[in-house]
């Protein structure tokens, strides 16, 4: 399953795949995919291509793969089902796919639920700098080089602030947050600040945001910061994780009041 920067670039190379014996099928039923197959009715190869920004499709395929690798009975059942369907519909790919859809959806749901997400500090995986900077930029539309500079400071380790944390499912970033001196507000005395908390929609309601916050608070406490602050428009989200409303502060950019929360260990 190739994961690429741009599907448009893959489309530009469609004829090259054809010259190597592949059928270039386009999305073929899954939005955001490029599907290729080789061998005609006696198919020998198939390729699913996704953009790296398509976290949901990338992760669900990897989760499905890992589930089958972990649970041998499910793997055997899937193999038997595919053999049976191939015998029933040797020349009808749509009927073949329809026949295994229920099984795939059931296993995929179990796989996504059980696929473990790990929380890490990017300083422990410095090779993630570029990927993490791009991911935060895509979520918050702040220039990528600003994230890269701050994450680079974290990796360099000269100071306890800034720090950057990500939630990883397999090799994909599915959530993250940072700790910086000031998140663009007028109360410079209320520092350091948690910022840029985000979890991919497909991975919400799994406790990842809470785990990110807890990990960051614990890690920062070990670095000598028992109290952290954050600014937000949310009115009931952070209370779930032990944060308390402190006061209103002013956003530096437009002088608009915004809620300030505090967390102490």
C-alpha positions as CSV (number, residue, x, y, z in Angstrom):
1,X,0.0,0.0,0.0
2,X,2.0,3.0,-1.2
3,X,1.4,6.3,0.7
4,X,2.2,9.3,-1.3
5,X,2.4,13.1,-1.1
6,X,0.1,13.7,-4.0
7,X,-2.4,11.5,-5.9
8,X,-2.3,14.0,-8.7
9,X,1.4,13.1,-9.2
10,X,0.3,9.4,-9.3
11,X,-2.3,10.2,-11.9
12,X,0.4,11.8,-14.1
13,X,2.2,8.5,-14.1
14,X,-0.8,6.3,-15.0
15,X,0.6,5.4,-18.4
16,X,3.8,4.2,-16.8
17,X,1.9,1.7,-14.7
18,X,0.0,0.6,-17.8
19,X,3.3,-0.1,-19.6
20,X,4.2,-2.3,-16.7
21,X,1.1,-4.4,-17.1
22,X,-1.2,-2.7,-14.6
23,X,-4.8,-1.6,-15.1
24,X,-5.1,1.9,-13.7
25,X,-8.6,1.9,-12.1
26,X,-8.8,5.3,-10.5
27,X,-10.7,5.5,-7.2
28,X,-12.6,2.3,-7.9
29,X,-15.2,2.7,-5.2
30,X,-13.1,4.4,-2.4
31,X,-12.8,8.2,-2.5
32,X,-9.3,9.3,-2.3
33,X,-7.7,6.1,-3.4
34,X,-6.0,5.0,-6.6
35,X,-6.4,1.3,-7.3
36,X,-4.2,-0.7,-9.7
37,X,-4.4,-4.4,-10.6
38,X,-2.4,-6.8,-12.7
39,X,-3.1,-10.1,-14.3
40,X,-6.7,-9.6,-15.5
41,X,-9.1,-12.3,-14.5
42,X,-6.2,-14.3,-13.1
43,X,-5.1,-11.3,-10.9
44,X,-1.5,-11.6,-9.5
45,X,-1.1,-8.1,-8.1
46,X,-3.2,-5.3,-6.6
47,X,-2.1,-1.9,-5.3
48,X,-4.0,0.6,-3.1
49,X,-2.5,4.1,-3.2
50,X,-3.5,6.8,-0.7
51,X,-2.2,10.3,0.1
52,X,-0.4,10.6,3.5
53,X,-2.9,13.2,4.6
54,X,-5.7,10.7,4.3
55,X,-5.1,9.4,7.8
56,X,-8.4,7.5,8.1
57,X,-8.0,5.3,5.0
58,X,-4.3,4.7,5.7
59,X,-4.8,3.7,9.3
60,X,-7.9,1.5,8.7
61,X,-6.0,-0.5,6.1
62,X,-2.9,-0.9,8.4
63,X,-5.1,-1.7,11.4
64,X,-6.9,-4.4,9.4
65,X,-3.6,-5.8,8.3
66,X,-2.2,-5.8,11.9
67,X,-5.4,-7.4,13.3
68,X,-5.1,-10.3,10.8
69,X,-1.4,-10.7,11.7
70,X,-2.3,-10.8,15.4
71,X,-5.4,-13.0,15.3
72,X,-4.8,-16.2,13.3
73,X,-8.4,-17.4,13.4
74,X,-9.6,-14.2,11.8
75,X,-6.9,-14.5,9.2
76,X,-7.8,-18.1,8.4
77,X,-11.5,-17.2,8.2
78,X,-10.8,-14.3,5.8
79,X,-8.6,-16.6,3.6
80,X,-11.3,-19.3,3.5
81,X,-14.0,-16.7,2.6
82,X,-11.9,-15.2,-0.2
83,X,-11.2,-18.7,-1.6
84,X,-14.9,-19.6,-1.5
85,X,-16.0,-16.3,-3.1
86,X,-13.3,-16.6,-5.8
87,X,-14.7,-20.0,-6.7
88,X,-18.3,-18.7,-6.8
89,X,-17.5,-15.5,-8.7
90,X,-14.4,-16.1,-10.8
91,X,-15.2,-13.4,-13.3
92,X,-17.4,-11.0,-11.3
93,X,-15.2,-8.7,-9.1
94,X,-18.2,-6.7,-7.9
95,X,-19.9,-9.8,-6.5
96,X,-16.7,-11.0,-5.0
97,X,-16.2,-7.7,-3.2
98,X,-19.8,-7.6,-2.1
99,X,-19.4,-11.0,-0.6
100,X,-16.6,-10.1,1.7
101,X,-17.7,-6.6,2.6
102,X,-19.6,-7.6,5.8
103,X,-16.6,-9.6,7.1
104,X,-14.2,-6.7,6.3
105,X,-16.3,-4.1,7.9
106,X,-16.8,-6.2,11.1
107,X,-13.1,-7.0,11.4
108,X,-12.1,-3.4,10.5
109,X,-14.3,-2.0,13.3
110,X,-12.6,-4.4,15.8
111,X,-9.2,-3.5,14.4
112,X,-9.6,0.2,14.7
113,X,-11.0,-0.1,18.2
114,X,-8.0,-2.2,19.4
115,X,-5.2,-0.5,17.4
116,X,-3.1,1.0,20.1
117,X,-2.0,4.6,19.8
118,X,1.2,5.5,21.5
119,X,2.0,9.0,22.9
120,X,5.6,10.2,22.4
121,X,7.7,13.3,22.8
122,X,9.0,14.3,19.4
123,X,12.4,14.9,20.9
124,X,12.6,11.1,21.3
125,X,12.1,10.6,17.6
126,X,13.9,13.6,15.9
127,X,13.3,12.1,12.4
128,X,9.7,13.1,12.8
129,X,10.5,16.8,12.8
130,X,9.4,17.5,9.2
131,X,6.3,15.2,9.3
132,X,5.2,16.7,12.7
133,X,5.7,20.3,11.5
134,X,3.6,19.6,8.3
135,X,0.9,17.8,10.3
136,X,0.4,20.7,12.8
137,X,0.5,23.2,9.9
138,X,-2.3,21.3,8.2
139,X,-4.4,21.4,11.3
140,X,-3.9,25.0,12.4
141,X,-2.8,26.9,9.3
142,X,0.2,28.4,11.1
143,X,3.3,28.5,8.8
144,X,5.1,25.1,8.7
145,X,8.5,26.7,9.3
146,X,7.3,28.1,12.6
147,X,6.3,24.7,13.8
148,X,9.6,23.3,12.4
149,X,11.6,25.9,14.3
150,X,9.8,25.2,17.6
151,X,10.0,21.5,17.2
152,X,13.6,21.8,16.3
153,X,14.2,23.7,19.6
154,X,12.5,20.8,21.4
155,X,14.7,18.3,19.8
156,X,17.9,20.3,20.5
157,X,17.0,20.1,24.2
158,X,18.5,23.4,25.3
159,X,15.5,24.4,27.3
160,X,12.5,22.6,28.9
161,X,10.2,24.8,26.8
162,X,9.1,24.2,24.0
163,X,8.0,20.6,24.0
164,X,6.0,18.8,21.3
165,X,4.0,15.5,21.6
166,X,2.2,13.3,19.1
167,X,-0.1,10.3,19.2
168,X,1.1,7.6,16.8
169,X,-1.0,4.8,15.4
170,X,1.4,2.7,13.5
171,X,3.5,5.1,11.6
172,X,0.8,7.8,11.3
173,X,0.4,10.9,13.4
174,X,-3.3,11.0,14.6
175,X,-3.0,13.6,17.3
176,X,-0.7,16.1,18.9
177,X,-0.1,19.1,21.1
178,X,2.7,21.5,22.0
179,X,3.9,23.3,25.1
180,X,5.2,26.8,24.4
181,X,6.0,30.0,26.3
182,X,2.9,31.9,25.2
183,X,0.0,31.1,22.9
184,X,-0.5,34.6,21.5
185,X,-2.3,36.3,24.5
186,X,-1.5,39.3,26.7
187,X,-0.8,37.5,30.0
188,X,2.9,36.7,29.6
189,X,3.0,35.8,33.3
190,X,0.8,32.8,32.8
191,X,3.3,30.4,31.2
192,X,4.1,27.9,29.8
193,X,1.0,27.2,27.6
194,X,-0.4,24.0,26.1
195,X,-1.2,24.7,22.4
196,X,-2.4,23.2,19.1
197,X,-4.2,20.2,20.6
198,X,-5.8,18.2,17.8
199,X,-7.0,14.6,17.2
200,X,-7.9,13.3,13.8
201,X,-11.7,12.9,13.5
202,X,-11.5,9.2,12.8
203,X,-9.7,8.7,16.1
204,X,-11.8,10.9,18.4
205,X,-13.8,9.5,21.3
206,X,-11.0,7.0,22.1
207,X,-9.4,9.0,24.9
208,X,-6.4,10.2,22.8
209,X,-6.9,13.9,23.7
210,X,-6.9,13.1,27.4
211,X,-3.9,10.9,27.1
212,X,-2.0,13.6,25.3
213,X,-2.8,16.1,28.0
214,X,-1.9,13.8,30.8
215,X,1.4,12.8,29.1
216,X,2.3,16.4,28.5
217,X,1.4,17.5,32.1
218,X,3.4,14.6,33.6
219,X,6.4,15.2,31.3
220,X,6.4,18.9,32.0
221,X,6.2,18.3,35.8
222,X,9.3,16.1,35.5
223,X,11.0,19.1,33.8
224,X,10.1,21.4,36.7
225,X,6.7,22.8,35.6
226,X,3.9,21.7,37.8
227,X,1.5,24.3,36.5
228,X,0.4,24.7,32.8
229,X,-2.0,27.1,31.1
230,X,-4.0,27.1,27.9
231,X,-6.4,29.3,26.0
232,X,-9.5,28.0,24.3
233,X,-13.0,28.7,23.1
234,X,-14.3,25.5,24.6
235,X,-16.4,25.8,27.7
236,X,-16.6,22.2,28.9
237,X,-14.0,20.1,27.2
238,X,-10.9,20.6,29.4
239,X,-12.7,20.2,32.7
240,X,-13.0,16.5,32.0
241,X,-9.2,16.2,32.3
242,X,-8.7,18.2,35.5
243,X,-8.2,21.7,34.0
244,X,-9.9,24.7,35.7
245,X,-11.1,28.0,34.3
246,X,-8.8,30.7,35.5
247,X,-9.7,34.0,33.9
248,X,-10.3,35.8,30.6
249,X,-7.3,37.0,28.7
250,X,-7.0,39.0,25.4
251,X,-6.0,37.5,22.1
252,X,-2.9,39.3,20.8
253,X,-4.1,39.3,17.2
254,X,-7.5,40.9,17.6
255,X,-7.8,41.9,21.3
256,X,-10.8,39.5,21.7
257,X,-11.4,38.0,25.1
258,X,-10.6,34.3,25.3
259,X,-10.9,31.7,28.2
260,X,-7.7,30.8,30.1
261,X,-7.5,27.4,31.9
262,X,-4.9,26.1,34.4
263,X,-3.8,22.7,35.4
264,X,-1.6,22.0,38.5
265,X,-0.2,18.6,39.6
